[in-house]
Amino acid sequence: MTINPDLQGRSYPAAEVYDVGREKIREFARAVKATHPAHFDVEAAKALGHSDLVAPPTFAIIVAQRADAQLIEDPDSGIDFSRVVHADQRFTHHRPIVAGDQLRAELHVDGVRAMGGGAMITTRSEITTVDGERVATTTSSILVRGEGQ
C-alpha cells in the first residue's frame, strides 16, 4: 500500500490524558542522563520557582508519540510501521512540563512528500493541559520506505 497523499492537512484529536508523575520524570531523566537536581528533588525544583519536579525538555516526546500512534494506526494512512525511519524531531516549549500536569496532544499532518517509492511525512503535535494551556509543540518527520528500499 502506498502512503495516502490526502493525509496532508488532516488532524487527529487529542486522545487520552497523560498524567505526568514524579517517578515518570525521574525515570526519564535517568534514561536520558539528565542530571539537574530539579528533575529529582522537589525542593530543588521549587527553589527555581516551579511547583514540582521539572521534566527534561525531551520528555514531551512521550506525549507526542501517543498522538503519533493515531496516524500510524490509521488504516487509511498506508503507513507500514516496519518501514518507518525517524528523520527529524524538534521541540518548542511554551512552558516547562512539571509533575502533576495532565497533558493531551492533538496531531496535525503538515506535509506528505513522495520520495521514490516512499514518502516523507511531517507532523506537529500541539501539547496542552486538559484546560487548554499550551505547553509544547513538537514537529517530527518520518520517512516511510517504499517496497524494495
C-alpha positions as CSV (number, residue, x, y, z in Angstrom):
1,M,0.0,0.0,0.0
2,T,1.3,3.5,-0.8
3,I,1.1,6.5,1.5
4,N,-2.1,8.4,1.2
5,P,-1.3,11.9,-0.1
6,D,-4.6,13.1,1.3
7,L,-3.2,12.8,4.8
8,Q,-1.7,16.3,4.5
9,G,-3.9,18.7,6.4
10,R,-5.5,16.0,8.4
11,S,-5.8,16.4,12.2
12,Y,-6.2,13.8,14.9
13,P,-8.0,15.0,18.0
14,A,-6.3,14.9,21.4
15,A,-6.7,11.5,22.8
16,E,-6.2,10.2,26.3
17,V,-4.8,12.3,29.1
18,Y,-1.2,11.7,30.1
19,D,-0.6,12.2,33.8
20,V,2.9,13.5,34.5
21,G,4.2,11.9,37.7
22,R,7.3,12.4,39.7
23,E,8.6,8.9,39.1
24,K,8.0,9.2,35.4
25,I,10.1,12.3,35.3
26,R,12.8,10.7,37.4
27,E,12.9,7.6,35.3
28,F,13.0,9.6,32.0
29,A,15.8,11.9,33.4
30,R,17.9,8.8,34.3
31,A,17.3,7.3,30.9
32,V,18.5,10.4,29.0
33,K,21.3,11.1,31.5
34,A,19.8,14.4,32.6
35,T,21.4,15.2,36.0
36,H,19.9,18.5,37.1
37,P,18.6,18.3,40.7
38,A,15.2,19.8,39.6
39,H,14.4,16.6,37.8
40,F,14.8,14.5,41.0
41,D,14.3,16.8,44.1
42,V,11.1,18.7,44.6
43,E,12.8,21.3,46.8
44,A,15.4,22.0,44.1
45,A,12.6,22.5,41.6
46,K,10.7,24.8,43.9
47,A,13.9,26.8,44.6
48,L,13.8,27.6,40.8
49,G,10.2,28.7,41.0
50,H,8.5,25.5,39.8
51,S,5.5,23.9,41.5
52,D,7.0,20.4,41.4
53,L,9.7,18.4,39.6
54,V,10.6,19.7,36.1
55,A,10.8,17.2,33.2
56,P,13.8,17.3,30.9
57,P,12.8,19.1,27.6
58,T,12.7,15.9,25.5
59,F,10.1,14.4,27.9
60,A,7.4,16.0,25.6
61,I,8.2,13.1,23.1
62,I,6.3,10.7,25.4
63,V,3.1,12.7,25.0
64,A,3.7,13.4,21.3
65,Q,4.3,9.7,20.4
66,R,0.9,8.8,21.8
67,A,-0.6,11.3,19.3
68,D,1.6,9.9,16.5
69,A,0.2,6.5,17.2
70,Q,-3.2,7.6,15.9
71,L,-1.6,8.3,12.5
72,I,0.4,5.1,12.4
73,E,-2.6,3.1,13.4
74,D,-5.0,4.8,10.9
75,P,-5.7,2.1,8.2
76,D,-6.3,4.9,5.7
77,S,-2.8,6.3,6.1
78,G,-1.0,3.5,4.2
79,I,1.9,3.5,6.8
80,D,3.6,0.2,7.5
81,F,5.5,1.0,10.7
82,S,8.1,-1.7,10.0
83,R,9.2,0.6,7.1
84,V,9.4,3.8,9.1
85,V,12.7,5.7,9.7
86,H,12.7,8.6,12.1
87,A,14.2,11.6,10.2
88,D,13.8,14.7,12.5
89,Q,12.4,15.9,15.8
90,R,12.1,19.4,17.1
91,F,10.6,20.8,20.3
92,T,9.2,24.3,21.1
93,H,8.4,24.7,24.7
94,H,5.8,27.3,25.8
95,R,6.4,26.4,29.5
96,P,8.2,23.6,31.4
97,I,6.4,20.3,31.9
98,V,6.1,19.6,35.6
99,A,4.9,16.7,37.8
100,G,1.2,17.0,38.2
101,D,0.5,18.2,34.7
102,Q,-2.3,16.4,32.8
103,L,-1.5,16.7,29.2
104,R,-3.1,16.0,25.8
105,A,-1.7,16.2,22.3
106,E,-3.5,17.0,19.1
107,L,-1.7,15.7,15.9
108,H,-1.6,17.6,12.7
109,V,-0.2,16.2,9.4
110,D,1.6,19.2,8.0
111,G,3.3,17.6,5.0
112,V,3.3,14.5,2.8
113,R,6.0,14.4,0.1
114,A,6.6,11.4,-2.2
115,M,10.2,10.3,-2.3
116,G,10.9,7.4,-4.7
117,G,8.7,4.6,-3.7
118,G,8.2,6.0,-0.2
119,A,7.2,9.3,1.4
120,M,8.4,11.9,4.0
121,I,5.6,12.8,6.4
122,T,5.9,15.8,8.7
123,T,3.6,16.0,11.7
124,R,3.1,18.5,14.5
125,S,1.8,17.7,18.0
126,E,0.3,20.6,20.0
127,I,0.6,19.6,23.6
128,T,-1.7,21.3,26.1
129,T,-3.0,20.8,29.6
130,V,-6.6,19.5,29.9
131,D,-7.6,23.1,30.5
132,G,-6.1,24.1,27.1
133,E,-2.9,25.8,28.3
134,R,-0.2,25.5,25.6
135,V,2.8,23.5,26.9
136,A,4.8,22.4,23.9
137,T,4.8,21.9,20.2
138,T,6.7,19.0,18.7
139,T,7.5,18.7,15.0
140,S,8.5,15.3,13.6
141,S,9.5,13.9,10.2
142,I,9.4,10.3,9.3
143,L,10.5,8.6,6.2
144,V,8.3,5.6,5.1
145,R,10.4,3.5,2.9
146,G,8.8,2.1,-0.2
147,E,8.8,-1.5,-1.3
148,G,12.3,-2.8,-2.1
149,Q,14.0,0.1,-0.2
